[in-house]
Amino acid sequence: MQANKIDNRSQRWVVMGVSGCGKSEIGRRLAHQLGVDFFEGDDDHPFRNVAKMAKGIPLDDADRNEWLLSLQSRIAKAREDRKGLVVSCSALKRSYRDILRAGDPSLKFAHLDGDRALVESRMRTRAGHFMPVALLDSQFSALEPLTKEEDGIVLDIRKNLEELVNEIILRSKGMI
């Protein structure tokens, strides 16, 4: 492999944003395009967290800590194994992203950004998810945008899925 060529198969990405923005779908598609594994971050939530959210009670930092450390461990394992990985995770706060990044300092973030009305309309049409629309305001309140110091890209969720994935791919290749 040439020194200036980026190996997409060894990159690790977190697809982030508020609930209902499309993290899982974009994450799956991105992983497929990169030829790497996808992990649904919600699957690592302890049952008590899922139960709390299902009751319409927002998680606090303490609730999220065990979950974030579990995801950090998955990311660190992929890094150790020199494997790519895409994880869906809200990663709402910089401090949460710092926990995840401790598993891989080269971790990249794709922030799926959209307005509340659009996200709410999407949440109302999805079935079988534990996160109620009632918690959407708490998600937007907690959200801290990516900073210039963080390796990532912000994407407008009004675009179609293919365009969003292609933008991340271009970013993964250092083209944007």
PyMOL commands that set and color helices and strands:
alter all, ss='L'
color gray80, all
select helices_A, chain A and resi 8-10+23-34+41-44+47-54+61-80+94-101+116-125+133-142+161-172
alter helices_A, ss='H'
color red, helices_A
select strands_A, chain A and resi 12-16+37-40+85-88+108-113+152-156
alter strands_A, ss='S'
color yellow, strands_A
deselect
rebuild
show_as cartoon
